[in-house]
Amino acid sequence: MAKRRWRDLSRSQKRTIIVVGVVETALKTAMAVDLKRRPAQQVRGPKWLWAGSTLINSGGVVPIAYFLFGRIR
């Protein structure tokens, strides 16, 4: 299979990639800010592990998991 380049993608494919990237960046930023402000007792698991997970390209899955399961209310 030939390697696809940016110029080979359709307009809708490019738009989808950009939107997913922006959404993931916004979610990761919100997660990082929340982790910084939240005491360790209110986080399930080690804060450093959640913070390190921001380095993973997850399509927004990791930040959503943090907001749903990683915080103790």
N, C-alpha and C positions, 0 to 999 in steps of 0.2 A: 504494500500500500504506500503510495506516495505521500510525503509529508505535506500537509496543507499549510499554506501561508495565510496571513491576515487578508491579503488582497484577493485570495481565492474564496473567501467566505461571502455568503450573501449578506445583504443589508440587515435582514432580521437576525441572522446569526451573530453578527457584530453587535447589534443592539442588545441582544440577550446577554452576551458575554459582558458588556459594559454595565448593564443593569445589575446583574448578579455580583459583579465586582464592587459596585458602589454600595449595594445592600450589605454585602459581607463586611466591607470596611466600616460602615456605620454601626453594624451590630458588634463588631469587635471593639470599636472605640467605646461604645456604651458599656460593654462588658468590662473593659479595662478601667474605665472611670468608676464603675460600681465596685469592682474589686479593690480599687485604691481606697475608696471611702468606707467600705464595709469592714467591720471588725472580723477577725479570723473565726471567732466563735459563731458567727452567722453565715459561715460558708461550709458546705459539705465537702470535705476533703481539703487537702492543702491548697492554699491560695497560689503558691508558686506553680503548682501543676495546672490549675485553671489558667493562670497567666501565660504559662508556656504553651498551652494549647492554642493560643492566638496565632502562633507561628504556622499552624496547619491550615492549608487551604481546604476548607470544608464546605464551601457553598452556604455558609451561615448556620450549619448544623451545630457546631460546637457552642457558639454564643447562645443559640436558642436552648440547647440542653442546659447551659449554665443558668439561664433565666428561669427555666422550668424546674430543674432538679438540683442545681448547685447552691441555691440560696436557702437559708433557713429563715422563715418569716417570724 
